[in-house]
Amino acid sequence: MTKMMQTDQIEWEIGGKRLTSRMFIGSALYPSPAVMEDAIRASQVQVVTVSLRRQGVNKEAGEGFWKIIRELGVEVLPNTAGCHSAKEAITIAQMAREVFSTNWIKLEVIGDQYNLQPDPYETVEAAKVLVKEGFEVFPYTTDDLVVAKKLVDAGCNILMPWG
């Protein structure tokens, strides 16, 4: 259990981990590391998404970021933010598995750069490959029922809505 878990909430399991919070929060686009830390603490989440492209784990400049994440005791959900094809997302996911020592991946394959709408075709294609490679895939997807069914059929146990 993480430092931030509340004992008065109902536990649930996803990807082999027991959680009480059903909300996940991102680590990008905060005006400062302090604001990010405050937001994570205030939200009481247990899972924080981190982009391998945005935060290198061995960079000296990123050490402050990783210190905050470690001290918060949250689960890290690496994501494939910034990818525009299934091939690119699969490569980033494989790298993230090595860097973060987890089979969890938030699959983001962007179809439209302006509004960051996911590309449903490339997302489904990447999900099929990643599930076969043993990933627990958390696809970032639209509310399209057909796409949702295809992702579930591919082996995804959770869907993350585009908002």
N, C-alpha and C positions, 0 to 999 in steps of 0.2 A: 504494500500500500504506500501511496505517496504521502508526502507531508501535508498536502492540501486536501486530502480526502475527508469528507464529513461523514461521521458515523450514523447520522440520523437519516440518511438517504438510502434508497433501495439500490442494491448493487445489480449490475448487469455485466455480461461478458461479451467482449468482441475481440476477435483475433487472438484468443488465448489470454487476454488480460481482463481482470475484474476492475470495473470502474463504478463510480456513483454519479458522476456528472456526465450528462449526455451532450454537453456543449464542448466543442473544440474551438480554439482560437488561433489565429495566425500570429506570426512574429514579425511580419513585414509592415513597412510604411508608417511606423510610429515616428513622431518628431524627435524622440530621444530614447535611449535605453531605459531611462528612469520611467518614462511614460509607458513603455512596453511592460516593464515589471509591474507597475501599478495596475495596469489593465488586466494582466494575467492574475494577479492577486485578487483584485476586486471581482473578477468573473468566477473565481474558485474552480476553474477548469483543471483537469488532470492531464489533458493532452494539448500540446502546442505544435502547430505545423511549422516546419522549417524548410526553406528552399536551399538545396545544395548549391544552386547557382548564386544565391545571394549571400550565404554565410559559409565560407570555407572553414573547416574545423581546425586547421593547423595554422591559420594566419594569425600573426601577432595582433593585428588590428581587431580581429574578431574575438579575442580572448575575453574581453569584457562581456560580450554577448553570451558566450558559453558559460562563464562564471555565473551569470544571472540564472540561466536555464538550470544549471546544476543545483544551485542553491534553492530554487523553487521546487525541485524534486518532481517535476512533471515528466510525463512520457513525451518523447519526441516522435512526431509523425512527419518523416521527410516527405517532400512533395516534388513534383516535376514541373513546377511553375516555370513559365516561359517557353515550354515546348510547343511545337506546332505540327508535329508528326508523331505517329506511333513509334517509328524507329528511334527518333530522338528521345522520346519519353522512356522507352525501354532501356536505352543506354544510361540515362540519368538515374533510373530506378535501380539498375544493377550497381552503379557507382554508389548510390545512397545506401544500399544494403551493406556494402563493404565499409563505408565510412561510419555509419550509425549503428552497425551490428543489429539490424532489425529486418524482419521480412515485411513490415508494414510500409505501405507507400500510398500517399494521396496522389492519385493519377490525375494530372491536369494536362490536357492537350487542347490548346486554345485554337479556336476556329476564326475568331474575329478579334483583332487586336484592340479595336476601339472600345468595345464593351466587355471584352474577355469572355465572351460566350464560348463554351466548350464545343469542340468539333466532335459530334456524336460518332461518326464513322471511325475516325482515328482512335477515339477513346475506346470503343468496343474492341477494335483490333489489338490495341496495346493491352487491354485487360485480359484478353484471351491468352496472349503470350505470357504475361506476368503471372497469372494464376497457375499456368502450367509449370512455371519456374519456381513455384512455391511461395509467391508473394500473397499477403493479405492485402487486397487492392481496395482502396477507398476512392472510387471514381467521382470526380467533380463533373456533374452532368446537369442537363436541362431537366425539365419536368415532363419530357416526352415519355409516355407509357411504353411505347414500343422499344425505345432505347433502354429504358429501365429493365424491361424483361430480358433484353439481350445481354445486359450486364450481369443480371442475376444468373441467367443461363450460362454465362461464361465462368461463373464461380465467385462473383462478388457478393459478399455477405452484408455490405453496407453501401448506401449511396449517399453522396454528399451533394446537396442541391446548389445549383448556381443561383446567386442572389444579387 
